[in-house]
Every structure is written in C-alpha cells, then in structure tokens.
C-alpha cells in the first residue's frame, strides 16, 4: 500500500525542521511541492531549499504541482472553501495515483504544522473517501507560527491561571475579543481585523515572515501601534508580493484569580 507522509516544515526557517521531519523527507520516494504562482514563488522556493539542504536520499524525486486559487467568498464562506478543497482533492488523487507506485512513499511538505489551520489532512480524507486510491497516512508535526511568534517576542503564550484562545481574523471581526480568555492568538487575518476592536488598550504582539531573515516584529498598545502595523504590512506585501503574519492580543493587567 502507498504511504503518505504529511510533514510540518515550520514557520519559514529551514532550521525549524525536526530530526523526525528530516528523516521523513529521506524516507520518501516522491516529494510533492505545491506552487501557488509567481507572486508566491518564495513559498515553493523555500521547500526546494529544504530539500536541497536536508534530503540525501538519491532515489527520491520532486514533483511540483499547481494549487488553484481560492475564489473570494460570496454568500457562504464555508461553501467557497468546500469547492476549493474539492478541486485540490482531485489534484492530490491524481498525484498519488500517477506518481507513486503501489508500495511507494510520498511526502507533502506543509508550512507550519499540518494540524493547525492547514487543510492538507482534510483534503486527503476527501481523497480517501472517494475510494479510488488507497494509502496509509503518517503525520509529522512542525513548529507553528504561534510558537515562532512567541519566540520572536520572547514571551510566554499564557499567563498564570489565564487561558488563551486561537482564532481567525474573520471570527475576531464577527465576535470581538473573546470573553473567556485573556489572550487571543489570531491567524488567517488578511484584513487587519484588529482595527475593528473598540478596546484600544489591548496589547498586541504582531509578526510577519516569522523565523526568516525578513521577519518583522511590532508590539505595544493597540491604539498606538495599529497604524504602524498596517503600514508595515502593506509595504512588505508590496516588496514581496505576499505576506504571512499572525498576532497575539492580550487584555492589559493581571488576570483575575
């Protein structure tokens, strides 16, 4: 039976790779590298650099594939994502069927960690449900943007006795700062949802291109630094053509016992 390795490669620094991840890359007969187009070529190039640096298996080969662009949400965000995942599932199925022998091992290199705000595992379950190709699945965890953000700001994610919540920019816009946690970590925010918050006394710790030579970090009172973050974000996007960022919001003061 074919085996698929879903390998977390970290938040952008090749040195984020674990020994387990390096060993997984070298087990693979085929390394699948997604290409999201010219504007995001850096993302594919990082995967190539990781393979150049760490893969010593002379029998392995690389297969690059195009990733379809997700449509802008219309009436239903979930329906839009569902259609996008279905299109990618068709690509994954063809890759597995056409590029892997029956007993072959293939590896998908996943930015960050496969289990946190990444869709590869869900998409592979779609492929399995189609019942056209059989495969065993192994997941190798990676360093997340959340960990890289905390490391960059030299801070702990949680305060004593105080939970933290991981959410998305869309949820932050709809629901505001969570009432059941003193800290919120916000991912997948393409529209600077922090600007919609009324409480400008919140602390924000923001980072882009985490762990890479292009890393940008800003922290401070939300009302003081939010304009700087928006400006830096747009300038960076203009230079590189893409941006990956995340941030932590925290209510000021010590949490209540």
N, C-alpha and C positions, 0 to 999 in steps of 0.2 A: 504494500500500500504506500502511496505517496505520503510524505510528511511535510507539513508547512511549519516553519519557524516564524513567529511574529516577534521581531526583535526591537526593543526600545533602544534608540541610539543617543538619547539625551537631548538637551535643550539647544545644542548648537556647537558645543565644544567637542572635538573628536576625543579629547581625554575624558569625557563623560562616560565613554564606553566601559562597561564592566568586563571582567575576565570571562564571565558567563556569556556575555554578548559576543565577545571576540571568538570564543570557542564555537558559538553557534554559527557565526559567519563562515567559519572554516569547515563546518560540517556540511554546508550547503553545496549542492551541485549547481544551483542557479540562484543568483542574487537579483531580485526584482527591484528596479529603481524607477519610481514614478517621476514623470516630467510634467510640471504644471505650466509649461510655456516659457517664452523668452523672459517675461518680466519676473519670473520666479526661478530662473535658471540656477541661482545661488543654492537653492534647496536641493536640487539634483546634484549640483557640483559638490556639495558637502558630502553627500552619500558616496560619490565617486572617490573623494579624498579619503574617506574612512576605509573604503575597500582597498585603495592603493596602499594605505598605511598598515592595515591590520590583516588583510587576507593573504595567507601564504599557501593556500590550497591550490596547486597548479591546475587541478582538474575543474575548478569552478569557472563559471562564466556569468556574465551580466546580461540581463535583458531589461531594456528600458521600455517604458510604455507611457502613453499619453493619458492624463487624467482629465475627464471632461469638466468643464467649468460649471459650477452650480448656478442655476438660474436665480434671479432675485425673487424673494418670496412675494407671492401675490396674496390671495385670500387666506392661504394656510401655510405657515412656516413648515409644519411637520410634513405636509404633502410634498412640498418642494424638496425637502431633504430626502424623503422617501423615493422620489423619482430619481434623484441624483445617485443615491445608493444603489438603486436597481440597475442604473446604467453602468456603474463601476463593477457591480457583481458580474455582469456579463463579460467585462474585460478580465476580471480575475479568473472566471471559469475558463475562458479561452487560454489564458496564460498557463494555468495548471494543466489543462488537457494537452496543449500543444508543445509546451516547453519542458515538462517534467516526465521522465519515464515512470512506469508503474511503481517502481521502488525508489524513485528519486526524492531528494530533499530540496525544497525551495525555501528561500528566506525573503520576507518583506521587512524592509528597514523603516521603522516607524519613528517619527520625530517625537521626542519626549518618551512617554510611557504608553504602551498600547491600551492600557486600561483606564486612562484618564483623558476624556474629551478627544478621543480618536475613534474613528468609525471602522477601522480595518476588521476588528473581531466581529462586529455586527454584519459587515458585508460578507465575510467568509461564512457566517452562519446562513446567510441567504443562499450562497453558493451551495452549501451542503444541503439545504432544504430543497434545492432544485433536483437533487438526486441524479445528476449527470456525471459527476466525478466524485470519487471517494478519497478522503485524506484524513490523516491524523494531524492534530494541531498541538503545538507547543508554544507557550508564551514566555518570553524572557523580558523581565521588567527593565525600565530605564529611568534615568534621572529626569524629573519633571521640571517644567518651567517654574512651578511653585517652589521647588527646592532651590533652583538656581536664583530665583528672586530673593528668597530669604538669605541665601549665602551672600549674594551681592550687596545686600543692605546690612549684613552682619547682625541678623535679628532672629529671634525665635518666632515661629508662626503663632503659637498660642501663648496666652498669659495664664498665670496660675488660677485655676478654677474657672477658666473662661473658654468656652468652645469657639471654634472658628468654622466658617461655612464657605464652601467653594460653590460659586455660581457663575452665571454668564452675564454679559453686558445687557442682553435682552431682558433677562429676569430682573436685573438691577433697575432698569428703566421702568419696568412694569410694577415692581413691588417695593423699590427703595431699599435702604439699608435694612438687613434682617433684624427683627426684634429679639430673636432667640440666640444671638451670638454677638460678641463684642468686636469680632474681626470677620471681615468678608474678603475672600480672595476671588478676583474677577478675571475670567478668561473669555476668550472669543468675543472681545468687545471691539468692533470695528468703528464704532460711532461715539466713542468717548462718553459712555453712559454716566460717568461720574459727574458730568456737568449738569445732569438733571437733578442732582441731590440738593435739597434745601439746606441741609446742615453743612455749612462751610467750615465748621470747627473740626470736622473729621480729619484724622491723619491719613495721608496717602503715601504709599511707597510703590513707585512705578518703575518698570524696567522694560527695555526693548533689546532684542538681539542678545538675550541673556547668555553669559558664558563665552561670548565670542569677542574678537578684537573690536567689533563695532558696538559693544554694549553701552547703553545709555541708562543712567540711574538718576531718579529725582525723588526726593522725599520732602515732606513738610505739611503744613496746614493746607487743606484742600483749597480754601478760598484764596490762599496766597500763591500756590504753585500750579493751579489747574490750567491757567492760560499758557504758562511755560511748557507744560506737558503737551498741550495741543499743538503749539508751535514746533517744538522739537520733533514731535511725531510726524507732522506734515513735511518738515524739512528732510527727515530721514527717509520717509517714503518717496519723496521726490528724487533723492540721490540714488536709492537702491531699487525703486520700483515696487517694493513690498515691505511690509513690516510685520513682525511678530512681537507682541508685547502683552504684558499682564501686570496686575497691580493688586496691592493689598490696601484695604480701607479699615480703619480702626477708630472706634469711639474713644475720645480722649479720657484721661483719668484712669484710675484703677478700677477693675471690675468689682461689682458688688459681691460680697460673700454669699 
